């Protein structure tokens, strides 16, 4: 099954996550099919904390991909915020 989930990056105590499409059997930080965006939980000031390519996410959902619980809540949050042009 294809999943949309988080892949951890960043330094110790400074997490940074990539939102990726991957086979659910792959490791958390292993190979992935496509990168859809990123999530920075400790973004401060003018830094962007969340960016997702919703068109590509919808494409993968139409093909039967499932999102992890955390990614589903991030997508819902991102859809609710006004996007810059």
C-alpha positions as CSV (number, residue, x, y, z in Angstrom):
1,X,0.0,0.0,0.0
2,X,1.2,3.5,-0.8
3,X,1.3,5.9,2.2
4,X,1.8,9.6,2.6
5,X,3.8,10.1,5.8
6,X,6.6,12.1,7.5
7,X,10.3,11.4,7.0
8,X,12.6,12.9,9.6
9,X,15.5,15.1,8.8
10,X,17.4,17.8,10.7
11,X,19.8,17.7,13.5
12,X,19.5,16.3,17.0
13,X,16.9,18.2,19.0
14,X,16.0,20.2,15.8
15,X,13.5,18.1,13.9
16,X,12.5,18.8,10.3
17,X,10.2,16.5,8.4
18,X,9.7,15.8,4.7
19,X,6.2,14.8,3.6
20,X,6.7,11.9,1.3
21,X,4.8,9.3,-0.7
22,X,6.3,5.8,-0.1
23,X,5.5,2.2,0.1
24,X,4.4,1.4,3.7
25,X,7.0,-1.4,3.9
26,X,9.9,1.0,3.5
27,X,11.7,2.5,6.5
28,X,10.7,5.8,7.9
29,X,13.7,7.6,6.4
30,X,14.2,5.2,3.6
31,X,13.4,5.3,-0.1
32,X,10.4,7.3,-1.3
33,X,8.4,7.8,-4.5
34,X,7.8,11.5,-4.4
35,X,8.4,14.4,-1.9
36,X,5.2,16.5,-1.5
37,X,6.4,19.2,1.0
38,X,7.9,19.8,4.4
39,X,6.9,20.4,8.0
40,X,9.1,22.4,10.4
41,X,7.6,22.1,13.9
42,X,10.0,24.6,15.5
43,X,9.7,27.3,12.8
44,X,10.2,30.8,14.3
45,X,9.8,34.3,13.1
46,X,9.3,34.5,9.3
47,X,10.2,30.9,8.6
48,X,7.7,28.8,6.8
49,X,6.5,26.0,9.1
50,X,4.4,24.0,6.6
51,X,4.3,23.6,2.8
52,X,2.4,20.9,0.9
53,X,1.7,20.5,-2.8
54,X,-2.0,19.8,-2.5
55,X,-2.5,19.0,-6.2
56,X,0.0,16.2,-6.0
57,X,-1.4,15.0,-2.7
58,X,-4.9,14.9,-4.2
59,X,-3.4,13.0,-7.2
60,X,-2.0,10.3,-4.9
61,X,-5.3,10.1,-2.9
62,X,-7.1,9.5,-6.1
63,X,-4.8,6.6,-6.8
64,X,-5.6,5.0,-3.4
65,X,-2.8,6.4,-1.2
66,X,-3.5,6.8,2.5
67,X,-2.1,9.4,4.8
68,X,-0.8,8.8,8.3
69,X,-2.8,10.4,11.1
70,X,-0.3,13.2,11.5
71,X,-0.1,14.0,7.8
72,X,-3.9,13.9,7.5
73,X,-4.1,16.6,10.2
74,X,-1.4,18.7,8.6
75,X,-3.1,18.6,5.2
76,X,-6.4,19.6,6.9
77,X,-4.6,22.5,8.6
78,X,-2.9,23.6,5.4
79,X,-6.1,23.6,3.4
80,X,-7.7,25.9,6.0
81,X,-5.0,28.5,5.8
82,X,-5.0,31.1,3.0
83,X,-2.2,30.4,0.5
84,X,0.1,33.2,-0.9
85,X,-0.3,33.8,-4.6
